Amino acid sequence: MSPENKIEYHELGFFLPPDAKILMLGSFHPQRKRWSMEFFYPNLQNDMWRIFGCVFFSDKDYFLEPDKKHFDKERIQRFLLEKGIALGDTAQAVIRLNDNASDKFLEVVEPLNLAEILPQIPHCSALVTTGQKATEILLPLIGAAEPKVGEYTTFRREAKEFRLYRMPSSSRAYPRPVEEKARIYERMFREMNLL
């Protein structure tokens, strides 16, 4: 195995508020050199925290530090705890086939272990994938039908019914304005009574 194709293990674990109602799942974090903070969606070029800012505060810069070069990790975590939103990634170990953050070049070595995660968030009733790669990794683990972007399907796990939402990617590689993505996320948050 060449050095550029070595296995990379997830550095962030999971963020699991005890009262979490939804678990949002990306694919895998970008390389550390692209991080603006030590938390999920750390790349300043990723729009997830701008989407949250638009949806909940009508301000896409709400979660940015005053210098506009970093996201405010503490503010984000307080907000997620208050709302009951858990975060994680569907891949826990990958090989980057290209030296970048593109999902297209991620080879998944180890997917997440839902049997370990879901018991820690017993109030969770929806899994939310934030892009195509995350959806592709998760579907075989839960046996759900793939929803259209912005919609959900249902699946059962240990006698409990869950929703699987398929949200648009917050990456700028998915070429839609942040406000358009935010409208799709807003509908999901409303349906889950988080707004």
C-alpha positions as CSV (number, residue, x, y, z in Angstrom):
1,M,0.0,0.0,0.0
2,S,1.5,3.3,-1.0
3,P,1.8,6.0,1.7
4,E,-0.9,8.2,0.0
5,N,-3.3,5.2,0.2
6,K,-3.0,4.5,3.9
7,I,-6.0,3.9,6.1
8,E,-7.2,7.0,7.9
9,Y,-9.3,6.7,11.0
10,H,-12.0,9.1,12.1
11,E,-10.7,11.7,14.5
12,L,-14.0,13.2,15.9
13,G,-16.0,10.2,17.1
14,F,-19.6,11.1,17.6
15,F,-21.4,14.1,19.2
16,L,-24.4,12.5,21.0
17,P,-26.6,14.8,23.2
18,P,-28.5,12.5,25.5
19,D,-31.8,13.9,24.3
20,A,-31.0,13.8,20.6
21,K,-34.0,13.5,18.3
22,I,-32.0,13.2,15.1
23,L,-28.6,11.9,14.1
24,M,-27.1,13.8,11.2
25,L,-24.5,11.7,9.3
26,G,-21.9,12.9,6.8
27,S,-19.4,10.7,5.0
28,F,-16.0,11.5,6.5
29,H,-14.2,14.6,7.7
30,P,-11.8,16.5,5.4
31,Q,-8.1,16.4,5.9
32,R,-6.9,18.2,9.0
33,K,-5.2,20.9,7.0
34,R,-8.7,22.1,5.9
35,W,-10.1,22.4,9.5
36,S,-11.1,25.7,11.0
37,M,-12.1,24.0,14.2
38,E,-12.0,20.6,15.9
39,F,-15.5,19.6,15.2
40,F,-17.8,18.3,12.4
41,Y,-18.0,20.2,9.1
42,P,-14.7,22.0,10.0
43,N,-13.9,23.3,6.5
44,L,-14.6,27.0,6.2
45,Q,-15.7,26.2,2.6
46,N,-18.4,23.8,3.8
47,D,-21.8,25.4,4.2
48,M,-23.3,23.3,6.9
49,W,-23.0,25.9,9.7
50,R,-24.2,28.6,7.3
51,I,-27.3,26.4,6.5
52,F,-27.9,26.1,10.3
53,G,-27.5,29.9,10.6
54,C,-30.0,30.6,7.8
55,V,-32.5,28.1,9.2
56,F,-32.5,28.9,12.9
57,F,-31.3,32.5,13.0
58,S,-31.9,34.0,9.5
59,D,-28.1,34.8,9.5
60,K,-25.8,32.5,7.5
61,D,-22.8,34.0,9.4
62,Y,-24.3,33.3,12.9
63,F,-21.8,30.5,13.7
64,L,-18.7,32.2,12.4
65,E,-16.2,33.8,14.7
66,P,-15.8,37.6,14.3
67,D,-12.7,37.1,12.2
68,K,-14.8,35.1,9.6
69,K,-12.0,32.6,9.4
70,H,-13.2,30.0,12.0
71,F,-16.5,28.5,13.1
72,D,-17.4,29.0,16.8
73,K,-17.3,25.4,18.1
74,E,-18.6,26.2,21.6
75,R,-21.6,28.1,20.2
76,I,-22.4,25.3,17.7
77,Q,-22.1,22.6,20.5
78,R,-24.4,24.6,22.9
79,F,-26.9,25.0,20.1
80,L,-26.9,21.3,19.2
81,L,-27.3,20.2,22.8
82,E,-30.2,22.6,23.3
83,K,-31.9,21.3,20.1
84,G,-31.1,17.6,20.5
85,I,-29.1,17.2,17.3
86,A,-26.5,14.5,17.2
87,L,-23.7,14.3,14.7
88,G,-21.4,11.7,13.2
89,D,-20.1,10.2,10.0
90,T,-21.0,7.0,8.2
91,A,-17.4,6.0,7.6
92,Q,-15.1,5.4,10.5
93,A,-12.0,4.4,8.5
94,V,-11.2,5.2,4.9
95,I,-8.5,5.3,2.3
96,R,-8.3,8.6,0.3
97,L,-7.7,7.6,-3.3
98,N,-6.9,11.2,-4.1
99,D,-5.3,13.7,-1.8
100,N,-8.5,15.7,-1.1
101,A,-11.8,15.7,0.7
102,S,-13.9,14.5,-2.3
103,D,-16.4,11.8,-1.4
104,K,-15.9,10.4,-4.9
105,F,-12.4,9.3,-4.0
106,L,-13.1,7.8,-0.5
107,E,-12.8,4.0,-0.2
108,V,-14.7,3.0,3.0
109,V,-12.7,0.5,5.1
110,E,-15.0,0.6,8.2
111,P,-18.6,1.9,8.3
112,L,-20.2,3.2,11.5
113,N,-21.6,0.7,14.1
114,L,-25.2,1.7,14.6
115,A,-25.7,-1.0,17.2
116,E,-23.2,0.9,19.4
117,I,-24.4,4.4,18.6
118,L,-28.2,4.3,18.7
119,P,-28.6,3.0,22.3
120,Q,-26.7,6.1,23.4
121,I,-29.5,8.3,21.9
122,P,-32.7,6.5,22.8
123,H,-35.0,9.5,21.8
124,C,-33.6,9.5,18.3
125,S,-36.2,8.8,15.6
126,A,-34.5,10.0,12.4
127,L,-31.2,9.5,10.7
128,V,-30.2,12.3,8.3
129,T,-27.6,11.8,5.6
130,T,-25.9,14.9,4.3
131,G,-24.9,13.8,0.9
132,Q,-24.9,10.9,-1.6
133,K,-21.8,9.1,-0.3
134,A,-23.2,9.1,3.3
135,T,-26.5,7.7,2.0
136,E,-24.7,5.0,0.0
137,I,-22.8,3.9,3.1
138,L,-25.8,3.9,5.4
139,L,-28.4,2.2,3.2
140,P,-27.0,-1.4,3.4
141,L,-26.7,-1.0,7.2
142,I,-30.4,-0.2,7.7
143,G,-32.2,-1.8,4.8
144,A,-34.2,1.4,3.9
145,A,-35.3,2.5,0.5
146,E,-33.3,5.5,-0.7
147,P,-35.2,8.8,-0.4
148,K,-35.1,11.6,-2.9
149,V,-33.1,14.6,-1.9
150,G,-35.1,16.6,0.7
151,E,-37.5,13.7,1.5
152,Y,-37.5,10.6,3.8
153,T,-38.3,7.0,3.8
154,T,-38.9,4.8,6.9
155,F,-37.3,1.8,8.3
156,R,-37.6,-0.3,11.4
157,R,-34.8,-1.3,13.8
158,E,-35.4,-3.3,16.9
159,A,-39.2,-2.7,16.8
160,K,-38.8,1.0,16.5
161,E,-39.7,3.0,13.4
162,F,-37.2,5.6,12.1
163,R,-37.2,8.1,9.3
164,L,-34.2,8.3,6.9
165,Y,-33.9,11.8,5.5
166,R,-31.6,12.4,2.5
167,M,-30.4,16.0,2.6
168,P,-28.4,17.9,0.0
169,S,-24.6,18.0,0.5
170,S,-23.4,21.1,2.3
171,S,-20.2,20.9,0.3
172,R,-19.6,23.6,-2.3
173,A,-19.0,20.8,-4.7
174,Y,-22.8,20.5,-4.8
175,P,-23.5,23.7,-6.7
176,R,-26.6,25.2,-5.1
177,P,-26.8,28.5,-3.2
178,V,-26.7,28.1,0.6
179,E,-30.2,29.7,0.9
180,E,-31.6,27.0,-1.4
181,K,-30.1,24.2,0.6
182,A,-31.3,25.9,3.8
183,R,-34.9,25.8,2.6
184,I,-34.6,22.0,2.2
185,Y,-33.1,21.5,5.6
186,E,-35.7,23.9,7.1
187,R,-38.5,21.6,5.9
188,M,-36.8,18.6,7.5
189,F,-36.3,20.4,10.8
190,R,-39.9,21.5,10.9
191,E,-41.2,18.0,10.2
192,M,-39.0,16.8,13.1
193,N,-40.4,19.6,15.4
194,L,-37.0,21.2,15.9
195,L,-38.2,24.6,14.6
